[in-house]
Each structure stands twice: as structure tokens, then as C-alpha cells.
Amino acid sequence: MTTIDRLQNEITITITYCGLQLAGKKTNLQNIHGRTPKTGASLSKLISTNEGGCEIRYFEHTPLAPRIDGMRVRLRLLAICGKVNNAAKNVLQKTDAIIFVADSSREKLNENLIALHNLEKYLYECNIDILDVLTIQWNKQDATNICESNVLDQHINYLGFPSSEAIALNGEGVFASLKMCCVHIFPQIEDKIKSRKTDLYKECYKKSLTTINSNVSYNGCVFYLEKNTTHSFEQCTFHNCSFRSNGVYINLVNACKFSNCGFWGEFTIDLSDKKLRSIPHWVYSATFISKLFLQKNQISSVLCRLGKLKRLHHLCLDDNEITFLPDSIKLLQNLVFLGLSRHKLCKNKQASLKLSLPKCEIKFE
């Protein structure tokens, strides 16, 4: 759980290592702790606790990382070792991000998959979307009879989470895995921090509106948005609100929080021909959109968080440099059209897409 110390101008982010027993979670922590320079109070001791057969190891340190909302970042790294009990679930409930440490041995394929499915179940019970928090480390790449990363991705990485290889025993790849996790989670945390600040702004209660203003806390409002108008959702909270549209365009969703809201009609994001090399992270927060146009850019890959946009029925990625689409795209079962002309996807991925989205018209040429 992210904690903020305004006096120290510091934000503490919790990252938890999960996975099979003996997969290398504890070894990851020991290596990071042992290789981190000990300067002042920037690095705490490595502490171990045990509750009901579940060992939890943790320490804190302040890396030379980018600041979030102007605050210095302090990382709290934990490893859940042993069986998952109530103590472990309590840790998961308070975590900001998870690195799933998988044993790359061929004989551990099914066990890894079962552990990942169980983790997804625990996170669901904690009301945490696994697409927001999870990255995977393929550990023990030095072992005999290992699976190649593409095989591991195919059999275990069923939603296309960010992944990397490691040999935790000698420290190879452990910092790269941690950096990958930070890159995945930091933009989301920054958005959450900005959205909390809306508590300081004016409130709007039970009104019928045709526009959306920034820095407002809306409660019980109904928005009637006119056709072909453009709107921004910026630094607002929406509680018990409904949005009705005959076809509007959204040009930004930034630092907003939606709770118990309903959306009716068409909501479109059009970012075509913007010279984008990647999809802006705010797009993945616009879970209410029905159409997303990204054609004529330079996008090569898409994050697994695409699977959160479950209202999408039109997705256009034509004229890009797409080499990778996450398996989480199979969650978009409302898709009726997917544009992928002039792409760089392999034949196997094309066939997989057709199987994953049987009701969708997919344009490859």
C-alpha cells in the first residue's frame, strides 16, 4: 500500500515477490539487499517474520529512481515464502505491485500455472486487478532442462504480463526485473496520487450536466454529452454518476477515480496519426471507451492492461509496427472489429488471435 510522508517528501511503494516455494523469491531479496550500497538510512536491515508456516522477508531502500509527484521514492520489498495463509493474504491486500517468480524448469510448468491462477484468485478477493500489478520473472535460467522464454510465455503467461529472465542465485537479472516492475507500476501510482488531491476541490452533487470540468468531485450526477463533442476527464472523482452519449470523443483521462458509475452510448478515443511509439498509459485507464483509433503511428507493442478495456468493440491498429499483442486481448469479447493491416505479427499470433476472438472481424491485410 502506497504511503506518503509529506514531512520527508517521500513515498513508500510496496513490491511483493510471490511464486512457487524454492522458485527464488528469497534469493532475489538477498541479492538486491546485498548489492545495494549502504549509505546512511537509505537501506534497512533484511528482516524475517514467521506466522503459521508462512515466512515473510522484507527490507526498505531508497534507490536513485525517478521522483513521483516531486517526492523521493522508497521501495519496500517483500518475499512471501512458504504456504499462503491469512498473513500472506494480508500482505497481498496492501501491496502496490507483484513480481511473480517462476521456476523455468520444464517439470515445474504446471505448478507455476496453478500458483499464478491461485494468486489471481487471491487478488480478486482483495479487489485488485492482476493486470495492474503483476510482472513475471523467469528465474533459474541456468538450470538443466529449462523451458525457453517463448514456451514459458505460451504456457504460463496467459494474459501477456511483462516478463524478463533471471538467475537470482548469482544476481543476474534481479535488478532488471525490479526495474521492469517499477516502470509498470509508477505511472499508475502517480495517477492515483493526483486523483487523491481532488478531495481538496469543489463538489458537485446530484446535477444534470453537459460538460465535465477539471478538479471537481462529482457525486450522483448525470452527464448528457452531445454528439461529436470532445471531453477531458482530468483530476476528478466520480461517484454514483451516469454518462450518456450519442457519440463523443475523449482526448484525456488523467488522475481520475470512478466508483459505481455507468456508461451508455459511444465513447471514442482517436489518436490516429500522432507519431506515437507507444500507447499513452492514460488510455488504459479509460475502461469505459467503446472505440479506440490508433492507426498510422509507430506503435510496436501493447501492454497487458489492454485487457481492462472490456467495453471496446472497435480497435484500429492499422499502419503501425505491431510485433506483439498481449494475450489479455482475449478478454475483449465485445470486439467486433480489429484492424491490423500492415503489421509485423507472426503467422502463429494471427491464428491465435482468430481463436481468441471468434466473433471479431480481424483485418490483417
N, C-alpha and C positions, 0 to 999 in steps of 0.2 A: 504494500500500500504506500503510495507516494506521501511523504511527509515534508512539510515546508517549515524551515526555521528562518523567519524574516530577520531576526537579530543577527544571525550569522550569514544571511543572504545565501542560504544553502538548501538544496532539495535532495532528499534521500530517496533513491529508487531501489526497489527490491527485485532481484532476479533470482529465480529458483531453478536449480538443476534437478530434473526428475528422470526416471527411466528404470530399466531392469536393475536388480541387485547385481553388483560387480561389473556394471557397464562402464564405470569410470567417473561417476559423479564426484566422489570424494577426491579422486586423483586430480580432477580438474581444479577443484578448490585449492588443494595443497600446492599445485604448480603455480597457480596465479598468485597465491599468498607468498610463496617462496621466491618468486621472481619479481615481485613488486617492490620498488625502492622504499625503504622505511625512513621517511622524513617527517619528523615531528609527530603530529597526531593524525597524519594522513592515512595511516594503516593501523587497524586494530589487531588484537590477538585473534587467532583462529580458535573458536570456541565450539565445544561439542556438548550436546544435551541428549538425554535418552529418556523416552517416555513410552512405556508399553511396548518395547521392542522396536520402536522407530527412533533411529539416531538422526539428529539434525545438526549439521555443522554449518557455521556461518562466520563471516567477518565483514568488516566495512573498510572501504578505502576511497580516497578522493583522487580519481585519475585526471590526467590532463585531457579532459573531454570538453566538447563544446558546451557552452552555458545554455540553460533553458530559461527563457523569460528573464535573462540577466542574472540568474542565480548559478552558483557553483554546484556541480553535480557530485553527490556522494553515492557510491554504489554499495548496497547491502547484498552480498552474495550468500546464498544458502544452498545446501545439498540435502535432499531427503533420502536417507539410506535406510534399508530395512523395509518392513511391511508398512503399507499405507493405512494409518489409523486416524482417529479423530485429531490427534496432534498434527499429523501431516496435512489433513484437510483444512485445518485452521491456518496453516502456513499458506496453502494454495489460495485460500479466500483473501489473503492480504497481499498477494504477490502482484507485481506490475508486469512481469514478463517471465517466460519459462524457456529454458533450454532443455530439450528432451535429448538425453544422451543415449544413443542406440549402440548396441554391440553389433559390429559389422560382420560377425561370424555367420556363415551360412546356416548353421544349425540353430541360430537364435532368431531367424526371420519371423516365425510365427509368434514367438514370445514377445518380441519387440512390438508387433502389431497389436497384440492383446493389451499390452501395457499402455500403448498410445490410446486405444479405444477406451480403456478404463479411465485414463487421465481426462479425456474429453468428457466422459460422464461426470466425473467429479467437478470439473469446471462448470458444466451445465448446471449442476446442483448449486453452485456458488454464483450463478447468473453471470458467468464470464464467457465471452465468445472466444473459442480457441483460435480463430483466425486473427484475432487482435494481438494475442500474446505469445504465440508459440514459434520457436525456431528449432531446428534439429541439428545435432552434431553426430556425424557418422564416426564413432570412435573405434579404436583398436584396428586401425588400418594397417598395422604391422603384423597382425595375427595371421596364422595359416588358414587356408580355406575361407577367405573373406569373400563377400559379395562386392562387386563393383558398385560405384555410387548410382549408376543408372538403374541397376537391378534393385537396390535398396529403395530408390525413389519410386519405382514401379510397384513394389510390393508393400511398402510401409507408408510412404509419403502420399497418402490418398487425397490430400487437399492441396498439395503443392506448396508446403511451407518452405520458407528459406532454409537452406541446408549447407553444411560445409563438412569437410573431412578433418580428422584429428588423430593424433597418437598422444593421448593425455599423459601416458607414462613418462615420456621424455619432454612433454610440454609443447610438442608440435601441433599447431592449430588451435590451442586453447584460447589464446588471445584473439585470434581471428573469429572464433565462434562467439566470443563475448562481444566483439565489435559489431558483428552481424546482428546480434540481438539488440544492441543499443540503437543501431541505425533503424531497425524495425519499429522500436517502441518509442523513441524520443519524440518524433513528430506528434504522436497521439497524446503523449503526456503534456506537451506544450499546448495542444488544443484544449485539453481538459482544464489546465491551469487558467487559460484565458477565459474559458466558459464560466469558471467559478467567480470571476470578477463581475459577472453580470448581476450578482446579488447586490452590488452597490448602485445599480442603475434603476431607472424608474420602472414602475409596474403598470401593466395594462390588464384589466380584469373584465372578463365576460363582455367583449365588444365584437361587433361585426366590422371587419376591416377589408380594405382593398390593397393595402401596401404593407410592407414589412420594414420596420425601422431597426437600426442597429442599437445595441446597448439597452435592450428592453427585456424585461421578464414578463412574458405573456402567460396568462392563466385563464383557461376556459374561453378562449377567443375563437371566432370563426373567420377564416380568410377566404374571401371571394376574389380570386385572382383572374384578371381579364385576359382573354386570348391574345397570344403573341406579345405579351408584355414580358419584361426581363426583371428578375428579382435576385437580391442577395440575402443570404442568411448569415449575418455576421454578429458575433458576440451577443447571442441571445439565448434565453431559455424558453422553452415551450412546454406547458403542462396542460393536459386535457384540451388540446387545441385541435381543430379540424381545418384542413386545407382543401379547397375545391377549385378546380381549374378546368378550362376548356382547351388548354394547350399553352403553357407558359415556359419561358426559358430561365434557367438558373445559371448565374455566372460565378457564384461563390458560396461555399458553405464553410464558414470559419468560426471555430471556437463556439459551437452551439450545442445545446443539450435538449433532446426531445424525450418526453416521457408521456406515455399513454396518449399519443397523437394519431390521428387518422388522415389519410391522403386519398382523394378521389380525383380522377381525371389524369391528364397527361402532364408530366414534368420532364423537361428535356435539358440536358447539358450538351452544348455544341462547342467543342474545342478543336474543330477541324482546321487544318492548315495554319497551325500556330507555331510550327517548328519545334514541337515538343520532343524531347528524348525519352521522357517517361511520363506516366500519368500523374498529375499533381495529387499529392496524398489526400487533399480535402475531398476529392471526388469519391473516395472510398467511404467517406462519412455520409454521403448523400444517399442513404439507403432507400429513400422514397422515390427516386427517379425511375422513369419508365423508358426513356430513350437516352442513349449516350453515343454521340458522334465524335470520333477521334481520327477520322480519315485524313490522309495527306500530312502526316507528321513523320517523325523519325524514331518512333517507339519500337523497341526490340523485345521487351518482356513486360509482363504484367504481374502485379503482386497477388498473393493468395487471397488478400482481402477483397478481391473482386467478387468472391462468393457471398459477400454480405449484401450485394445489390440485387436482392431476390425479386424486386418488382420489375426489373428490366425485361422488356420484350423486344427491343431493338438495340443492337450493339454493332456499331460500324468501326472496323479497324482496317479498312482498305488502305492501300498505298502507304504502308508502314514497313518496318523491317522486322516484323514479328518472328522470333525464333523460339519463343517459349510462351505457353499459356498454362496457368496452374490448373491442377485437377479440380480445384474448387469451383471451376466453371460449371461443373456438372450440377451444382446447387441451383443454377439459374434455370429452373424448369419452366419458367414463364416465357423464355426466349422463343420468339417466332422467326427472328431473322438475325443472322450473324455474318457480317461482311468481313472477309479475309482475303480479298483479291490482292495479287502481287505481294504475297507473304513469303516467309522463309521457313515455314514449318515442314518437318519431315513427313513422309507418307504415313508412317505409323501414327503420328499425332493426329493427322487428318482423319484417319479411320477411327481413332479413339474418340474424337470429338463427335463423329456421327453416331457412335454407340451411346455416348453420354447424353446427347441432346437429340433424341429420336424425333421429337415433334418440331424441331427447329430447321428452317431452311438455311443452309450454310453455303455461302458463295465463296469458293476458293479461287475462281478464275476471273 
